[in-house]
Amino acid sequence: MSFAATYQLLFEVTLLHNYFLNNGEETFTSMTNADKEKMLQSFNTEAFTAITPTLETNVVLKNYKMIFKKTKTGFGVYVKVKDELDPFIKVPVDLNLKFLIKINDYQFENYTNLDFALTQAYLFSNVKPLTEPVSFEYLPKINDNKLISNVYLVSEETTVNLISTLQPSEQQNVFGIISLTAKGDNSSGNIINNLGKMTSPNFKIHFDNRKTLWKYINRKAGTEIKTNAAKPLTRSGFVEIDPLTDFTPAQPAESQYPNPSVKSITKINSDYYSEIFI
C-alpha cells in the first residue's frame, strides 16, 4: 500500500507592479475585480525579476520537506503536512528562509518609482535586523494598502551583513532580499503560530510606476515644451495631454501629443524627464 504525500501552502509572496497593471491614469487598485483579473492575465513577474531561494535556503527547504513553487505573481512555499495545519516536520520558530531578487529588465529603473543605490539593497522581511532603526518597515501583507518605497532600502551596514551570508556566486547584482522567519516580530507576520500551526500568510511586494515630466522636443523648430505636472508611465492605456492646461504657456487646442516610451528618461536634479521627439 502506498500513501501520497500531502503538501499545503506554508506562505506565499505576491509581486505586483503598477507599470504593468495600471491602465493609463486608472490605477490597478481602483479597478473592478473583473478588470483586475483582465490585467493580471497578461502579467508575469518574470518580465522584470528573477526570484530564487538562496543556496542555503535550498538546503533548508529540502531538510524540512518544503517546496518552492513559482507563480505568475510571485511564488509560494509548500510544506509536507500530517494534517491540514500541521507540518510533517515541526518548524522551529527561528527557521529563516531567504530569497534573492535580481532584476532582469534593463529598463526597470526607468519605469519603477524607486531610488537605486549600488551599495544598498532592498529588504523585505518580517523580522527587523539589529542594525536597522525602530522605524524599520516590515513586509506588507496582501490586504495592506502599501506600495514599495525607499523606506525598504536598508543601510549599507545591513546590506553588507546580508550579502555576506550568501555564497560568492550569489553576491552579484542583488536588488533585494526577501527574508522570512517562521515567527515574525509581530503576530501579523507569523508563518507559524504559538501552537506550531501554519497560518499560511500572503505577503505582498507592490511596486509603483514612475511618473515623469514629459518633454516634447521639436528639433526642426528648435523648441522644447514640458508638461506642468509629472505623468504616469504605463505599458497599457493612454494618458491624454490637454494642450491648453498641461503646458505653460498653453499650446494650440488642436495640437496632439503622443505618450513616451520608457527608453528615453533623464534625471535633472530631483526631477525625471521623458523625452519625446516630435
N, C-alpha and C positions, 0 to 999 in steps of 0.2 A: 504494500500500500504506500502511495506517495502523497505528500502534502505540498500544496503550492504555497510558496512564501507570500505573505501579505505585507504590502508596504502602504504607509499612509503619509500624507504631507506633513512634514515637520515645520517648515516655514517656506514662504516664497518672497521674492523681491520683484516688484513691478517697476519697470523703467518706462517713463513717458517723456516725450519731447514736443513742445508746442510748435516748433518749426514744422514738424511733420503732421501734427494733429489739429492745429488751428486752421481755419478756413478764411484767409484774408484777415479782416479785423474781428471776425467771430471767433471767440476763444473756445477751446475744447470743453472746458468746464461749464460753459454756458449752453452747450448743445443739449438737445434731447437725447435720451438713451439710444434711440434709433440712429440718430446722426453720429453719435459717438461710436457705435458699433460699425457704422459705414467707414469712418475714418480709420478705425483700428484694423479693418480688413486689409488695408494696404500698408500697415505699419509693421516694421520689424526692427528691433534694437540693433540687429547685426548690420544695419545700414550705416551705423556710426560708431558702434562699440564692439569690443570683444571682451566677454567676461568669462573668466576661468578660475577654478579653485587654485590656490597656491599648491605647490608640490607637497608641502607639509599637510595641508588640509586634505589633499587626496588620500594620504595615508590614514588620516583620522576617519574620513568617510568610510573607507574600506574596513577599518577596525570596528566601527560601530554599526556596520550593516546599513550604511546610508548611500543614497544615490543622488547625484547631481544631474538635473534634467533641465536643458534649455527650453525656453518658450519664445514665442514671437515678442512677448512683452517682458522678457527678463529670464528668470529661472526659478526652479523650485528644488528643495532638498527633501527627499523622501527617506523614511526610515522603516526598517522591518519591525513589525509590531506583534505583540502577543494578542492584544485586542485593539479596539478602535483607538484608544488613547495611551496605551502602554507600550513604549519601545521594547523590543525583544531584548536588547542590552540596555541596562539603565544608563541614562545620560547624566553625567556629572554636571552640577550647576555651573562649574567653571569651564566647561568644554567650549573652546573657541574655534570658529571656522572663519577663514579669510578668503576673499575672492578679489582678484585683480581686475581693474577696469582699465583697458587700453583703448585709445581712440584709433579707429581705422578709416576715418574720413578726414582728409587734409583740410576740408573747409569747415569742420566742426566749430572751430573758434570763431569763424565769421558769423555763423547763424545762432550761436549759443550765448545767452546773456550771462557771461561769467568773465572774471579776470583769470589769466593763466600765468602761473609763476613756475619757472624752471626748478626752483629749489623747494617748492611746497606741493603737497598732494592734497586731494580732497579725501576726507574720511567720513564714511557713513557707518555709524556704529550705535549699538545700544548700551555701550559702556564708555565712560569718559576716561581717556588716558590721564595719567598722573601729571603729565607735562602740559595739559590744557587747562584753561581757566574754568571757573564755575559756570561761565556763560556758554560752555560747550553745547553745541546744538546736536541733539540726538536724531538718529534716522527716523523720518516720519513714518506713520502708518498709512495705509491705503486711503482712509477716510479723512486724513489731515489735509487741510487746505493750505499746503505749503509747497513753495517752489524752491528748488535748489539755488542758493545764492553763495556769495563769497564767504559767508559765515561758516561754511563747511570746509573751507581751506584751512588746514591746521598749520601750526607753527613749523619753522624749519627744524627745530629740535624734535618735535613729534614725528615729522616726516622722516628724518634720519633714523629714528628708532624703529619706525615701521619698515622702512626699506631694508634695514639691517637684519630683519628676521627672515628675509626672502633669500632664496638661493641666487647665486650670481647670475644665472641665466634668466631670472625673473625681474631683475632690478632696473632694466632699461625701459624708458617711456611709460612709466606708471602714472596715469592720470589720477586714479583714485583707488581706494581700497574699501571694500565692504567687510567689516569686522563684526561678527555676531557671536555673542556668548549666550549659552543656554539660559542663564538668568541675568537679565539686564539690571542696570542701576535703578530702573523704575519698573513697577509691575506691568505697565502697559507694553514694555519692550521685552517681556519674558517669552521665551520659546518653550520652556518647561516651567510649570508652576511649582508651588511649595510641596505638592504631593508627588512630584515627579511625572505628572501627566502632561501630555502635549497640549499646547494652546494654539498651534498652527497659525501664527500671525502672518499677515501680508504687509510687508514693508514697501515703501514707495520712494523712488528717486524720480522726481518730476522736474526736468529741465525746462527753462523758459527760453523763448526765442528772442534773439537780439532785435532791438529797434534802432534804426539809423536815420540820420538826416539824409534825405535824398537830394543829391546834387546833379542837376541836369547841365551838361556841358555841350555847347554848340561850337565845335572847332571852326567851322566855316565862318560863323559870325563873330567868333572870339568872345562869346558871352557865357556866363555861368549864373544859374539861379538855384537856390536850395529851398527846401520846404521849411516852414517856420517851426514845425514840430517833428520829432522822430516818428517814423512809421515802421510797422512790424514787417519782418521778413518771414514769409511762409512759403512752403512748397505748393500749397493748394490755395485756390481762391485768387481774388484780385482786389487790390486796395485802390479805390477811386481817388484821384487827385483833383481837387477843385481849384482851378487856376485863379479864381477870384479871392479865395480865402487862405489857400495853402502857401502863398508866396507874398513877400513884401519887397517891392510893390506888386500889386495884383497883375496877373497876366491876362491876355485876351481870353474872353469867355469861351471861344471856340477851340482853344488850344487843348491838345490831348497829350498825356504823359504816361509812358509805359512804366511798369514796375521793374525794379532792378533784379539782377541775379545775385547770388551770394558770392560770386567770384571776385568782384572788384570792391573791396572795402578798405578804407584808410582811417586811421585814428589821428586826430589832431587835438592835442591836449587831452581832455577827457571825453571828447565827442567822437562818435563813429559816423563816417560818411559812406553812403553807397553812391558810386559814380555811374551815371547813365549818359552815354554819348548819343546825342540827337542831331 
